[in-house]
Amino acid sequence: MRAGWGARWPSLRAAVLALLCASALVDAVPWPQVSGLRRPEARAELRRQAAALRALGLPVGDAGLERAVQRGVRLGLRARGALLWPTRPLRRWAGVGQAWALFALPAEEAGRLVVYGRARGGAWAPLFRAGEPSGTPLAPALRHRRLRGVWDEAGDRSPAAPAYGRLADWLTRAIFDAHDDIFEVELRVDRVRLRPPGGPPVEAPERPANARRARRPARP
């Protein structure tokens, strides 16, 4: 009996792993939410797509395409939920899940992490700006894809997710350790207006959001 179970175990384990991989693949399909399709930038993108289809000779209206896309998203979400429902206990037991919607909807703004510091009685000076050279020894860590995923996802929203606050706490302590002359630190995410493909240059100023400021703790 035990020998028979041992002979079947590799096949059973392979089947469980294959089921988990298949469910993770379905879970990772970037389906947008219907509520997101009502955002102004999403509706503008649908109007551009409708105009492109009309240029090809297809009788597509703006409202008709919007309704069709919303209907398709609802059907896709229901199908996705039905496919994932049987494996929900297995995925919870294995800790497997990857639901996301990366670039599922267009956005007119992007968030950029900015870190400022100042000495006691001095002026604020940039220590780090995402996408630009930086002299702080923490720059390689801030550019790392895993750490970027924290501020890019948690800080690029209103209100900020709890992970952004934990990042701010860690970062301010790390800056005080790395820069003896820094007395105060400010961490924020600047909202930057993007230019659509082929569109004119954007003159909109950056809008700071989710600022966190901390002072160096007094030494005992």
N, C-alpha and C positions, 0 to 999 in steps of 0.2 A: 504493500500500500504506500509506504513511505517512498519506495523507489519509483513507483508510478507517478506520485506527486512531483518528485524531483525531476522527472523527465518532462513533465508538462509545464513546469515553472518557467523556463526560458520563453516558451511560446506565450504564456499568459502575461509575463512581464512585458514582452514586446507588444502585445495587443494593448495593454494599459498605456504604455508610453506612446504608441501610435494614436490612441484616442485622445490623450492629453495634447499631443502636438496638433492634431486636427482641430480640437476645440480652441486651442490658443490661436490658431490661424484664423478661425472664424471670428473669434473675439477681437482680433487686431484689425479687422477690416474697418477703415476709417469712415464710419457712417456719421453724417452730421445729425443734429437734432432739428426737428421741425421749427422750434422756436428760433434757432439760429438763422434759419432761412428768411426770417422776417426782419433781420437786421438790415439797416440801410445799405451797407456795403455788399451784402449778399444779394439784395434785390437789384442793386446797380449791376452786379455781375450777371445776373439772369437777364437783365435788359440787353447787355452787350451780347450775350449768347443768342438771344432772340433775334437781334439785328443781324448777327452773322448768319443765322439760319435763313432769314429772309433774303439776305444777299445771295444765297445759293438757290433761291427760287421757291423755298418752302413757306407755305402760308402759316407762320407761327406768330402769335401775338404775345405781348409781354405777360399779360395776366394768364393766358392759357399755358405758357411754359412754366410759370410759377406754380400754378395748380398741379401740373403734371409732375414737376420735380417734387413737390411736397407729397403727392400721392405715392410716388416711387420711394421716397425716403420712409414713409410710414410702412409700406409693404416690406421694404428691406429690413427695417428694425423688427417688425413682427417675425419675419422669417429667421433673422438672426437669433431672436429670443427663443423661438421654437427649436432651433438646432442646438442651442446651448443648454436648454433646460434639462435634458437627461443627464448631462455630465456635470451639473452644478455641484452635487455632493462630492464627486471625485475631484473637481478643480479646487473646491474649498479645502479638502483634505490634503491635496498636494501643494496648495499655495500657488496655483497657476492662474494667472489672469493678466490680460494686456488689453484692456478696453481703452482706446484712444481715438482721436479724430485729427491726426496731424495734417494740417493744411487742408482740412475738409471744407473750410469756408474762407473766402478772401477777407482781408482786414486792411483798413486804411492806415493803421498805426502799428508800430512795433515798439517793444520795450527795450531800453538799453540801460544796463547797470552802470551807475556812476558812484564813485566813492570819493569824498572830499575829506581833507584833514587840515587842521590848523594848530599852530603852536599857541601857547598861552599869550594872549594879547596880540596875536598875529592875524593875518588874513587867511581866508579859506583858499586852499590850493587843491587841484585835482590829484588824487593818488592813482585812480584807475577809471578808465572809460572803456567800456566794451568796444572792441574793434579798433582801438588805437594803442600805440606803444605806451608802456608804463614802466616806471622805475621801481615800483614797489616789489619786494621779493615775493609777495603773495600773488602777483599777476599770473604765473603759470597755473596756480591752483584755481584761480577765478576763471581762467579760460578752459579749464578741463571740462570735458563734455558732461560729466556727471554733476559737477557743481553748477555748471551753467544751467542744467536742467532744473535745478532748484529755483534760482532767481528768475529764470525765463518763464517758468510755469507758475510758481507761487507768487512772484512779485509783480508780474505783468497782468494784474487784474485788480478790481476794486470791489470789495476790500481784499487786501492781500491774504493769502493762505497762511496758516500757522507756520509752515515750514520756512516762510520768508522771515518771520520774527526770530526763529532759531538761527537762521543764517546770519542775521544782523548781530545777534548776540555773539556768535562765534567769531565773526569777522572783526568786530570792534576789539575784542580781546586780542586777536591775532595781530591787528595793526598796532595796538599799544605795545605788544611784545616785540614787534619788528621795527618800530620807529620810536626811539626814546624821546624825540622832540615833539611828538604829536600829543596834544592835550585833549582835542575834541575831534570826533569822527562823525561824518554824516554819510549815510547810505541811502540811495534812492534809485528809482527806475524812471528814466526820462522817456516819455511817450513821444516817438518820432513819427512824423507824417511821411508816408511812403508815396512814391510817384508811380502811378499805374504804367504798365508797359506802353510806350509810345506817347505818354502824356507829357504835359508841360512841367517844368521844374516846380517844386513845391517850396513856397516861401514861409510856410507855417512854422512858428517857433516851437521848440521842444517844451513839453509840459511835464514838470516833475510830478511824481506820484509816489505814494507809500514811503515817505521819508522817515528814516530812523536816525536819531542823533544820540550820541553818548559821550560822556566825559570820562577822562582817565580817573579811575578810583584813587582816592587818597591813600597814600602809603601809611601803614601803621607806625 
